[in-house]
Each structure stands twice: as C-alpha cells, then as structure tokens.
Amino acid sequence: MMQALLDYPKISAISPQGCLNATNALEFETNLTKALAQDGISFLLVDLEYVESLDSAGLMALVSALKLAHKLERRFSLCSVSPSLKIIFEMTQLDRVFEIFEGRAAFEAACLSHWEATLTYA
C-alpha cells in the first residue's frame, strides 16, 4: 500500500501597516530578514493591504528581502497591493521581479497547488 508523506510548506506572513519609508525601512527590512531566517520556512508572504505609501527606501527593503529569499531558497511573495502601490511596482518594473498575488486567498491557492505538485509517495 502506498502512503503519502504529508509535508506542508511552512508559511510565514508579515502585514506591515501605514507608510513604508525612510523612517522605518530599516526596521521593516530587519523584520523581513528575521522571518526569512526562521527554521523550515518555505514561503514568506508580505501582505501590503494596510500599507498606504511606499518610498524608495521601503522598496529597497523589499528588494533586499527578495535577494535574501533567493539566497536561502525560499519563496517570497507579495499580496493585496493597492492600485497606488501597484503603479510604483510597474514604474520601476519590479512587478516583473516580485511574485504578486491579488490577495491571501490567491496566494494560499498557489501554495496548495505547489504543495500538491511536490507530494512524495513512500
């Protein structure tokens, strides 16, 4: 009899609020780094639903975290990007670099399909 070995991906989510700018970008980047460095993390989701504005320092914190995620072989995604923030990503062409989901549900569905695709059988 074949038995599926269930190995759920470990997901961590961060939901920053307000403005991501020069005054708090370093703290934000530190939080992202800590989340990515956790043992066993497969995915880090940054939910931007409650972020009102983003400047270049906030954007660079996200880019630095994305580079670290690649180095650590972790998946790094964004979701719930408002139209005003989406423009920033499009103007900087970072919408082509980041994996951006409409919302948490879309992210969770993508994770589930990824998880199902990597199921192993013993």
GUFI-687870 format. One line per 8 residues: number of its first residue (from 1); their letters; for each residue x, y, z of N, C-alpha, C, O. Coordinates in nm, 4 decimals. Layout:
N
NUM) A) X,Y,Z,X,Y,Z,X,Y,Z,X,Y,Z  ...
//
This chain:
122
1) MMQALLDY) 0.0841,-0.1189,0.0000,0.0000,0.0000,0.0000,0.0885,0.1252,0.0000,0.1842,0.1346,0.0769  0.0554,0.2206,-0.0868,0.1327,0.3448,-0.0928,0.0745,0.4448,0.0053,-0.0471,0.4587,0.0185  0.1631,0.5129,0.0728,0.1186,0.6112,0.1713,0.1819,0.7458,0.1376,0.3028,0.7547,0.1163  0.1010,0.8487,0.1332,0.1531,0.9823,0.1034,0.2219,1.0385,0.2278,0.1680,1.0332,0.3384  0.3402,1.0916,0.2073,0.4093,1.1606,0.3160,0.3715,1.3073,0.3079,0.4115,1.3773,0.2149  0.2950,1.3534,0.4045,0.2476,1.4908,0.4002,0.3507,1.5846,0.4604,0.3867,1.5734,0.5776  0.3965,1.6753,0.3798,0.4966,1.7708,0.4250,0.4509,1.9104,0.3839,0.4909,1.9622,0.2795  0.3673,1.9696,0.4669,0.3139,2.1012,0.4346,0.4262,2.2052,0.4322,0.5163,2.2019,0.5161
9) PKISAISP) 0.4204,2.2964,0.3367,0.5186,2.4048,0.3384,0.4928,2.4949,0.4587,0.3777,2.5186,0.4952  0.5981,2.5445,0.5192,0.5833,2.6337,0.6338,0.5777,2.7768,0.5800,0.6694,2.8238,0.5126  0.4689,2.8430,0.6117,0.4454,2.9777,0.5581,0.4508,3.0793,0.6709,0.3920,3.0598,0.7773  0.5221,3.1874,0.6457,0.5244,3.2980,0.7396,0.4677,3.4193,0.6659,0.4947,3.4386,0.5474  0.3895,3.5002,0.7358,0.3302,3.6186,0.6728,0.3595,3.7424,0.7566,0.3587,3.7388,0.8797  0.3849,3.8503,0.6868,0.4084,3.9797,0.7513,0.3084,4.0784,0.6924,0.2905,4.0851,0.5708  0.2434,4.1549,0.7799,0.1452,4.2539,0.7349,0.1822,4.3926,0.7862,0.1313,4.4371,0.8892  0.2712,4.4609,0.7138,0.3073,4.5965,0.7575,0.1880,4.6916,0.7423,0.0952,4.6654,0.6658
17) QGCLNATN) 0.1925,4.8016,0.8166,0.0826,4.8983,0.8109,0.1370,5.0394,0.7949,0.2501,5.0699,0.8327  0.0522,5.1247,0.7375,0.0874,5.2665,0.7250,0.1816,5.2935,0.6098,0.1577,5.2516,0.4965  0.2893,5.3643,0.6405,0.3857,5.4047,0.5381,0.5157,5.3249,0.5530,0.5683,5.3095,0.6632  0.5654,5.2753,0.4416,0.6969,5.2114,0.4404,0.7913,5.3109,0.3756,0.7944,5.3258,0.2534  0.8690,5.3793,0.4607,0.9544,5.4844,0.4077,1.0878,5.4878,0.4824,1.1192,5.3979,0.5604  1.1641,5.5914,0.4572,1.2995,5.6026,0.5137,1.3015,5.5934,0.6664,1.3998,5.5467,0.7238  1.1948,5.6369,0.7322,1.1950,5.6348,0.8792,1.1827,5.4947,0.9374,1.2298,5.4698,1.0483  1.1199,5.4023,0.8640,1.1008,5.2679,0.9198,1.1489,5.1548,0.8281,1.1289,5.0375,0.8597
25) ALEFETNL) 1.2110,5.1881,0.7167,1.2535,5.0859,0.6199,1.3540,4.9882,0.6791,1.3489,4.8687,0.6500  1.4449,5.0378,0.7614,1.5465,4.9503,0.8207,1.4821,4.8497,0.9157,1.5165,4.7315,0.9148  1.3894,4.8969,0.9969,1.3173,4.8083,1.0886,1.2354,4.7054,1.0091,1.2309,4.5876,1.0449  1.1714,4.7511,0.9016,1.0925,4.6635,0.8150,1.1826,4.5551,0.7536,1.1477,4.4371,0.7528  1.2978,4.5970,0.7028,1.3921,4.5016,0.6426,1.4412,4.4002,0.7467,1.4559,4.2819,0.7161  1.4663,4.4465,0.8686,1.5089,4.3575,0.9773,1.4017,4.2528,1.0065,1.4322,4.1352,1.0264  1.2752,4.2970,1.0089,1.1634,4.2042,1.0314,1.1538,4.1006,0.9198,1.1296,3.9827,0.9454  1.1730,4.1454,0.7959,1.1693,4.0536,0.6819,1.2837,3.9522,0.6914,1.2642,3.8331,0.6670
33) TKALAQDG) 1.4027,4.0002,0.7268,1.5201,3.9135,0.7394,1.4990,3.8082,0.8475,1.5307,3.6908,0.8282  1.4446,3.8519,0.9626,1.4177,3.7574,1.0723,1.3173,3.6508,1.0288,1.3339,3.5327,1.0594  1.2142,3.6929,0.9580,1.1105,3.5986,0.9122,1.1699,3.4973,0.8144,1.1398,3.3781,0.8216  1.2542,3.5453,0.7235,1.3163,3.4561,0.6247,1.4168,3.3610,0.6878,1.4382,3.2508,0.6374  1.4783,3.4027,0.7972,1.5823,3.3224,0.8616,1.5264,3.2137,0.9532,1.6017,3.1289,1.0013  1.3952,3.2153,0.9779,1.3345,3.1139,1.0642,1.3580,2.9746,1.0068,1.3579,2.9554,0.8852  1.3777,2.8796,1.0943,1.3976,2.7411,1.0516,1.2753,2.6869,0.9800,1.1619,2.7033,1.0252  1.3008,2.6220,0.8677,1.1944,2.5500,0.7990,1.0968,2.6340,0.7190,1.0012,2.5801,0.6631
41) ISFLLVDL) 1.1181,2.7635,0.7122,1.0262,2.8478,0.6353,1.0428,2.8173,0.4867,1.1545,2.8160,0.4349  0.9308,2.7927,0.4185,0.9329,2.7693,0.2748,0.8896,2.8936,0.1982,0.9429,2.9249,0.0917  0.7914,2.9638,0.2550,0.7320,3.0794,0.1888,0.7253,3.1971,0.2854,0.6951,3.1800,0.4035  0.7535,3.3160,0.2345,0.7266,3.4376,0.3119,0.6330,3.5232,0.2288,0.6627,3.5587,0.1147  0.5197,3.5554,0.2886,0.4210,3.6400,0.2229,0.4209,3.7760,0.2906,0.4095,3.7851,0.4128  0.4336,3.8814,0.2114,0.4207,4.0174,0.2644,0.2867,4.0711,0.2139,0.2683,4.0961,0.0948  0.1943,4.0880,0.3082,0.0596,4.1351,0.2775,0.0595,4.2871,0.2878,0.0730,4.3425,0.3970  0.0444,4.3542,0.1744,0.0530,4.5014,0.1701,-0.0837,4.5702,0.1791,-0.0963,4.6885,0.1475
49) EYVESLDS) -0.1846,4.4961,0.2220,-0.3205,4.5501,0.2258,-0.3315,4.6791,0.3062,-0.4066,4.7691,0.2686  -0.2572,4.6892,0.4167,-0.2702,4.8065,0.5047,-0.1556,4.9067,0.4881,-0.1356,4.9934,0.5731  -0.0813,4.8943,0.3794,0.0263,4.9900,0.3520,-0.0302,5.1018,0.2653,-0.0828,5.0779,0.1566  -0.0180,5.2243,0.3156,-0.0748,5.3402,0.2463,0.0219,5.3985,0.1441,-0.0192,5.4425,0.0368  0.1522,5.3985,0.1783,0.2503,5.4540,0.0851,0.3835,5.3808,0.0989,0.4136,5.3181,0.2005  0.4604,5.3919,-0.0071,0.5870,5.3208,-0.0159,0.6855,5.4110,-0.0885,0.6582,5.4555,-0.2000  0.8004,5.4386,-0.0262,0.9007,5.5190,-0.0959,1.0165,5.4283,-0.1384,1.0099,5.3064,-0.1223  1.1218,5.4885,-0.1923,1.2335,5.4092,-0.2440,1.3014,5.3265,-0.1352,1.3499,5.2166,-0.1621
57) AGLMALVS) 1.3051,5.3786,-0.0124,1.3671,5.3041,0.0973,1.2845,5.1796,0.1309,1.3402,5.0728,0.1562  1.1529,5.1937,0.1312,1.0644,5.0801,0.1554,1.0755,4.9771,0.0449,1.0748,4.8565,0.0694  1.0858,5.0274,-0.0778,1.1006,4.9392,-0.1940,1.2328,4.8629,-0.1873,1.2380,4.7438,-0.2183  1.3390,4.9318,-0.1470,1.4708,4.8670,-0.1365,1.4714,4.7607,-0.0272,1.5412,4.6601,-0.0398  1.3949,4.7813,0.0797,1.3839,4.6802,0.1851,1.3221,4.5526,0.1275,1.3654,4.4418,0.1591  1.2199,4.5699,0.0424,1.1570,4.4542,-0.0221,1.2536,4.3848,-0.1178,1.2602,4.2620,-0.1217  1.3284,4.4635,-0.1949,1.4252,4.4067,-0.2900,1.5346,4.3301,-0.2152,1.5730,4.2207,-0.2567  1.5843,4.3867,-0.1058,1.6875,4.3189,-0.0256,1.6352,4.1864,0.0293,1.7060,4.0857,0.0294
65) ALKLAHKL) 1.5103,4.1877,0.0761,1.4498,4.0659,0.1292,1.4310,3.9615,0.0189,1.4487,3.8419,0.0420  1.3950,4.0076,-0.1004,1.3784,3.9156,-0.2136,1.5118,3.8487,-0.2473,1.5171,3.7283,-0.2724  1.6197,3.9280,-0.2474,1.7541,3.8724,-0.2747,1.7915,3.7688,-0.1693,1.8451,3.6629,-0.2020  1.7631,3.7994,-0.0427,1.7928,3.7066,0.0658,1.7101,3.5781,0.0501,1.7610,3.4679,0.0705  1.5828,3.5936,0.0138,1.4955,3.4773,-0.0053,1.5524,3.3852,-0.1134,1.5535,3.2632,-0.0968  1.5993,3.4431,-0.2233,1.6597,3.3630,-0.3309,1.7832,3.2900,-0.2799,1.8039,3.1723,-0.3095  1.8649,3.3610,-0.2029,1.9878,3.3032,-0.1481,1.9561,3.1862,-0.0542,2.0265,3.0852,-0.0537  1.8499,3.2010,0.0247,1.8104,3.0980,0.1210,1.7169,2.9926,0.0594,1.6715,2.9003,0.1270
73) ERRFSLCS) 1.6897,3.0095,-0.0714,1.5999,2.9196,-0.1447,1.4606,2.9144,-0.0827,1.4027,2.8077,-0.0620  1.4097,3.0335,-0.0541,1.2744,3.0453,-0.0020,1.1902,3.1245,-0.1021,1.2420,3.2060,-0.1785  1.0617,3.0992,-0.1000,0.9716,3.1716,-0.1906,0.9266,3.2999,-0.1216,0.8884,3.2978,-0.0046  0.9310,3.4099,-0.1931,0.8981,3.5423,-0.1384,0.7892,3.6028,-0.2258,0.8089,3.6220,-0.3457  0.6758,3.6325,-0.1667,0.5630,3.6838,-0.2440,0.5003,3.8052,-0.1772,0.5129,3.8264,-0.0566  0.4330,3.8830,-0.2587,0.3567,3.9984,-0.2100,0.2101,3.9740,-0.2422,0.1783,3.9050,-0.3391  0.1212,4.0299,-0.1617,-0.0205,4.0232,-0.1968,-0.0919,4.1496,-0.1522,-0.0390,4.2297,-0.0751  -0.2135,4.1652,-0.2026,-0.3008,4.2782,-0.1682,-0.2330,4.4126,-0.1925,-0.2343,4.5008,-0.1067
81) VSPSLKII) -0.1734,4.4266,-0.3114,-0.1049,4.5515,-0.3483,-0.2098,4.6477,-0.4034,-0.2732,4.6201,-0.5053  -0.2272,4.7597,-0.3357,-0.3282,4.8583,-0.3774,-0.2902,4.9192,-0.5126,-0.1737,4.9151,-0.5521  -0.3887,4.9756,-0.5837,-0.3579,5.0379,-0.7132,-0.2479,5.1446,-0.7052,-0.1654,5.1557,-0.7959  -0.2469,5.2238,-0.5957,-0.1453,5.3296,-0.5843,-0.0053,5.2701,-0.5651,0.0931,5.3268,-0.6127  0.0037,5.1567,-0.4959,0.1342,5.0909,-0.4799,0.1723,5.0154,-0.6065,0.2895,5.0083,-0.6434  0.0714,4.9594,-0.6723,0.0971,4.8815,-0.7946,0.1665,4.9685,-0.9004,0.2531,4.9211,-0.9738  0.1274,5.0954,-0.9069,0.1873,5.1898,-1.0018,0.3382,5.2001,-0.9773,0.4169,5.2043,-1.0719  0.3775,5.2043,-0.8500,0.5199,5.2136,-0.8148,0.5937,5.0900,-0.8646,0.7022,5.1007,-0.9216
89) FEMTQLDR) 0.5350,4.9736,-0.8431,0.5981,4.8492,-0.8892,0.6077,4.8461,-1.0419,0.7073,4.8001,-1.0976  0.5035,4.8956,-1.1087,0.5034,4.8964,-1.2554,0.6038,4.9961,-1.3111,0.6746,4.9659,-1.4072  0.6105,5.1157,-1.2508,0.7042,5.2188,-1.2984,0.8495,5.1751,-1.2828,0.9343,5.2080,-1.3657  0.8771,5.1009,-1.1765,1.0139,5.0544,-1.1514,1.0393,4.9181,-1.2162,1.1488,4.8628,-1.2063  0.9366,4.8653,-1.2823,0.9381,4.7327,-1.3455,0.9634,4.6197,-1.2453,1.0026,4.5094,-1.2832  0.9404,4.6486,-1.1174,0.9568,4.5453,-1.0152,0.8361,4.4515,-1.0100,0.8389,4.3492,-0.9415  0.7297,4.4875,-1.0832,0.6156,4.3960,-1.0925,0.6552,4.2700,-1.1694,0.5883,4.1671,-1.1601  0.7655,4.2793,-1.2460,0.8164,4.1628,-1.3199,0.9110,4.0792,-1.2347,0.9410,3.9645,-1.2679
97) VFEIFEGR) 0.9577,4.1373,-1.1248,1.0562,4.0723,-1.0385,0.9884,4.0008,-0.9217,1.0254,3.8892,-0.8853  0.8889,4.0671,-0.8640,0.8186,4.0102,-0.7486,0.7034,3.9213,-0.7937,0.6397,3.9461,-0.8961  0.6787,3.8185,-0.7158,0.5603,3.7359,-0.7345,0.4493,3.8056,-0.6565,0.4531,3.8119,-0.5336  0.3497,3.8582,-0.7297,0.2443,3.9383,-0.6663,0.1096,3.8690,-0.6848,0.0686,3.8373,-0.7965  0.0418,3.8463,-0.5716,-0.0903,3.7839,-0.5737,-0.1964,3.8871,-0.5394,-0.1710,3.9834,-0.4670  -0.3166,3.8648,-0.5933,-0.4267,3.9584,-0.5690,-0.4578,3.9699,-0.4202,-0.4795,4.0796,-0.3687  -0.4597,3.8569,-0.3526,-0.4887,3.8571,-0.2093,-0.4368,3.7292,-0.1459,-0.3737,3.6463,-0.2115  -0.4647,3.7149,-0.0164,-0.4167,3.5961,0.0562,-0.4749,3.4668,0.0001,-0.4064,3.3648,-0.0065
105) AAFEAACL) -0.6020,3.4716,-0.0404,-0.6671,3.3505,-0.0925,-0.5952,3.3007,-0.2180,-0.5738,3.1806,-0.2344  -0.5583,3.3933,-0.3060,-0.4866,3.3551,-0.4286,-0.3491,3.2983,-0.3946,-0.3039,3.2025,-0.4574  -0.2830,3.3572,-0.2957,-0.1530,3.3066,-0.2515,-0.1675,3.1650,-0.1950,-0.0899,3.0755,-0.2283  -0.2679,3.1463,-0.1090,-0.2890,3.0151,-0.0462,-0.3211,2.9090,-0.1496,-0.2757,2.7952,-0.1378  -0.3992,2.9450,-0.2516,-0.4321,2.8504,-0.3587,-0.3053,2.8105,-0.4352,-0.2873,2.6938,-0.4700  -0.2175,2.9089,-0.4610,-0.0918,2.8806,-0.5317,-0.0016,2.7915,-0.4467,0.0636,2.7013,-0.4994  0.0026,2.8159,-0.3168,0.0834,2.7334,-0.2261,0.0319,2.5910,-0.2233,0.1094,2.4953,-0.2237  -0.1003,2.5781,-0.2205,-0.1607,2.4455,-0.2157,-0.1281,2.3677,-0.3427,-0.0955,2.2492,-0.3368
113) SHWEATLT) -0.1372,2.4350,-0.4581,-0.1080,2.3645,-0.5829,0.0406,2.3287,-0.5899,0.0767,2.2234,-0.6426  0.1265,2.4159,-0.5370,0.2711,2.3862,-0.5321,0.2955,2.2661,-0.4405,0.3728,2.1761,-0.4732  0.2281,2.2667,-0.3251,0.2427,2.1584,-0.2292,0.1963,2.0265,-0.2894,0.2633,1.9241,-0.2761  0.0802,2.0299,-0.3562,0.0270,1.9077,-0.4174,0.1192,1.8562,-0.5269,0.1328,1.7353,-0.5455  0.1823,1.9479,-0.5993,0.2731,1.9086,-0.7076,0.4008,1.8430,-0.6545,0.4672,1.7677,-0.7257  0.4339,1.8724,-0.5296,0.5590,1.8182,-0.4739,0.5348,1.7034,-0.3757,0.6256,1.6627,-0.3032  0.4119,1.6518,-0.3741,0.3830,1.5367,-0.2873,0.4729,1.4182,-0.3228,0.4959,1.3895,-0.4402  0.5215,1.3525,-0.2236,0.6031,1.2337,-0.2488,0.5342,1.1128,-0.1894,0.4609,1.1230,-0.0910
121) YA) 0.5582,1.0002,-0.2496,0.4963,0.8765,-0.2026,0.6034,0.7787,-0.1554,0.7082,0.7634,-0.2181  0.5746,0.7137,-0.0446,0.6695,0.6155,0.0110,0.6213,0.4763,-0.0225,0.6858,0.3781,0.0144
//
